[in-house]
Amino acid sequence: MNPSKIVITGTIASGKSTLSNLLKEYGFDLISADEINKKLLEKGEKNYLAIKNSRCFDQAFDGEFLDKKKLAEIIFSDPKKLSLLNELTHKNILEEINKEISRISKKAVFIEIPLYFQMKEKFAADEVWLVMANEQVQLQRLAKRDGIDLTFAKTKLESQKTTENMIDKSQVVFDNSSSVDELNKKLKEILEKKDLL
């Protein structure tokens, strides 16, 4: 049985992980593109090698050690470098996601892909669930989560600001500007409506 593939996406600090955690509590399988990328960035793994061999991100390396904080600073201040990094890494992430899906035999599987709409390589999703929050809420969450100031938080947020058409292309949209309880309430309604509970 092929599970229904539902992508969870949204801009940075909108609450994708919160939604994902709630889905786990309901017993759903959840695959995180970020977690997969983390593994692929380990020394000797596909994305680590792709970045190292490109020689375009040498400032992020200290010998053999890849400094992910430095890498983040490079890509968030240079759109061309961000685009290049995505080109090098996204196909490997999608390949791993598909491998994980092939091992699942449930009714539905959720895949958290933060940059789903910005990806050139497309993942064949059956549905897209978009998580949004107002900008002030996002900035506060991001600064707190990453331990950064509001200026850098704003830079990070601006780098993902291509939200046009996101709503139109999504089957379900969650506004996560308030509490986790509110988000859970909406999620439960959607799961019941779609006969997934």
C-alpha positions as CSV (number, residue, x, y, z in Angstrom):
1,M,0.0,0.0,0.0
2,N,1.4,3.4,-1.0
3,P,0.9,5.9,1.7
4,S,-0.6,9.3,0.9
5,K,2.3,11.8,0.9
6,I,1.5,15.0,2.7
7,V,4.1,17.8,2.7
8,I,4.3,20.2,5.6
9,T,5.9,23.5,4.6
10,G,6.0,27.2,5.5
11,T,8.5,30.0,6.1
12,I,11.1,29.9,8.9
13,A,9.8,29.9,12.5
14,S,6.1,29.6,11.3
15,G,5.6,26.5,13.4
16,K,6.2,23.6,11.1
17,S,8.0,21.6,13.7
18,T,5.2,22.2,16.2
19,L,2.7,20.9,13.7
20,S,5.0,17.9,13.0
21,N,5.3,17.1,16.7
22,L,1.5,17.2,17.1
23,L,1.1,14.8,14.2
24,K,3.7,12.4,15.9
25,E,1.5,12.5,19.0
26,Y,-1.4,11.3,16.9
27,G,0.8,8.4,15.8
28,F,1.7,9.5,12.3
29,D,5.0,8.7,10.6
30,L,7.0,11.9,10.0
31,I,10.0,12.5,7.9
32,S,12.0,15.7,8.3
33,A,14.0,17.0,5.4
34,D,16.2,19.0,7.9
35,E,17.0,15.9,9.9
36,I,17.9,14.0,6.7
37,N,20.1,16.9,5.6
38,K,21.8,16.9,9.0
39,K,22.8,13.3,8.5
40,L,23.9,14.1,4.9
41,L,26.1,16.9,6.2
42,E,28.1,14.6,8.4
43,K,31.7,14.2,7.4
44,G,32.0,11.9,4.4
45,E,28.3,11.9,3.6
46,K,26.8,13.0,0.3
47,N,26.0,16.7,1.0
48,Y,29.2,17.2,3.0
49,L,31.2,16.0,0.0
50,A,29.1,18.0,-2.5
51,I,29.7,21.2,-0.5
52,K,33.4,20.5,0.1
53,N,34.1,19.6,-3.5
54,S,32.3,22.6,-4.9
55,R,35.1,24.8,-3.3
56,C,32.5,27.7,-3.1
57,F,32.0,27.4,0.6
58,D,35.6,27.1,1.7
59,Q,35.1,29.8,4.5
60,A,32.7,27.4,6.2
61,F,35.4,24.7,6.6
62,D,38.0,24.5,9.2
63,G,40.2,21.8,7.8
64,E,37.8,18.8,7.5
65,F,35.3,20.3,9.9
66,L,32.2,21.9,8.4
67,D,31.0,24.9,10.6
68,K,27.2,24.9,10.0
69,K,26.8,28.3,11.6
70,K,29.3,29.8,9.2
71,L,27.6,28.1,6.3
72,A,24.3,29.6,7.4
73,E,25.8,33.1,7.6
74,I,27.2,32.7,4.0
75,I,24.0,31.5,2.4
76,F,21.7,33.9,4.2
77,S,23.8,36.9,3.1
78,D,24.3,35.8,-0.5
79,P,21.2,34.6,-2.5
80,K,23.5,33.1,-5.2
81,K,25.3,31.0,-2.7
82,L,22.0,29.9,-1.2
83,S,20.8,28.9,-4.7
84,L,24.0,27.0,-5.3
85,L,23.8,25.1,-2.0
86,N,20.2,24.1,-2.8
87,E,21.3,22.8,-6.2
88,L,24.0,20.7,-4.6
89,T,22.0,19.3,-1.7
90,H,18.2,19.1,-2.5
91,K,18.4,16.1,-4.9
92,N,20.2,14.0,-2.3
93,I,17.7,15.0,0.4
94,L,14.7,14.0,-1.9
95,E,16.4,10.6,-2.7
96,E,16.7,9.8,1.0
97,I,13.1,10.9,1.7
98,N,11.8,8.6,-1.1
99,K,13.8,5.7,0.4
100,E,12.2,6.3,3.8
101,I,8.7,6.5,2.3
102,S,9.2,3.1,0.6
103,R,9.5,1.5,4.0
104,I,6.2,2.9,5.3
105,S,3.0,0.9,4.9
106,K,0.5,3.3,6.5
107,K,-2.4,5.3,5.2
108,A,-0.5,8.6,5.2
109,V,3.0,9.8,5.8
110,F,4.0,13.4,6.6
111,I,7.1,15.0,5.2
112,E,8.4,18.3,6.6
113,I,10.1,20.2,3.8
114,P,10.7,23.8,4.8
115,L,11.6,25.1,1.3
116,Y,9.1,22.9,-0.6
117,F,7.9,25.7,-3.0
118,Q,11.4,27.1,-3.6
119,M,12.9,23.7,-4.6
120,K,13.8,23.2,-8.2
121,E,13.7,19.4,-7.8
122,K,10.1,18.6,-7.2
123,F,8.8,16.1,-4.8
124,A,5.6,14.4,-5.8
125,A,3.3,15.2,-2.9
126,D,-0.4,14.2,-2.8
127,E,-1.2,17.3,-0.6
128,V,0.6,20.3,0.8
129,W,-0.1,21.7,4.2
130,L,1.2,25.2,4.7
131,V,1.9,26.7,8.2
132,M,2.0,30.5,8.5
133,A,2.4,33.1,11.2
134,N,2.5,36.8,11.2
135,E,5.9,38.4,10.8
136,Q,6.3,39.8,14.3
137,V,5.6,36.4,15.8
138,Q,8.0,34.7,13.4
139,L,10.8,37.2,14.3
140,Q,10.4,36.7,18.0
141,R,10.3,32.9,17.7
142,L,13.4,32.9,15.4
143,A,15.5,35.2,17.5
144,K,14.7,33.1,20.6
145,R,15.1,29.7,18.9
146,D,18.5,30.5,17.2
147,G,19.8,32.8,19.9
148,I,20.3,35.6,17.4
149,D,19.4,39.3,17.4
150,L,16.3,40.6,15.6
151,T,18.3,42.1,12.7
152,F,19.8,38.7,11.8
153,A,16.4,37.1,12.3
154,K,14.9,39.6,9.8
155,T,17.7,38.8,7.3
156,K,17.0,35.1,7.6
157,L,13.2,35.7,7.3
158,E,13.7,37.9,4.2
159,S,15.7,35.2,2.5
160,Q,12.6,33.0,2.5
161,K,10.1,35.7,1.8
162,T,8.8,34.2,-1.5
163,T,5.3,33.3,-0.1
164,E,3.4,34.4,-3.2
165,N,1.3,31.6,-4.5
166,M,2.1,29.4,-1.5
167,I,-1.4,29.7,-0.2
168,D,-3.0,29.0,-3.7
169,K,-0.8,25.9,-4.1
170,S,-1.6,24.4,-0.7
171,Q,-4.5,22.2,0.1
172,V,-4.6,23.1,3.8
173,V,-3.4,26.4,5.4
174,F,-2.7,26.7,9.2
175,D,-2.4,30.1,10.8
176,N,-0.1,29.5,13.7
177,S,0.1,33.0,15.1
178,S,-1.5,32.1,18.4
179,S,-1.2,29.1,20.7
180,V,-0.3,25.4,20.3
181,D,-3.8,24.5,21.6
182,E,-5.4,26.5,18.7
183,L,-3.1,24.8,16.2
184,N,-4.0,21.4,17.6
185,K,-7.7,22.2,17.5
186,K,-7.5,23.1,13.8
187,L,-5.3,20.0,13.1
188,K,-7.8,17.7,14.7
189,E,-10.6,19.1,12.6
190,I,-8.6,18.6,9.4
191,L,-7.6,15.0,10.3
192,E,-11.2,14.1,11.0
193,K,-12.4,15.8,7.9
194,K,-9.9,13.9,5.8
195,D,-10.7,10.6,7.5
196,L,-7.1,10.2,8.8
197,L,-7.9,9.8,12.4
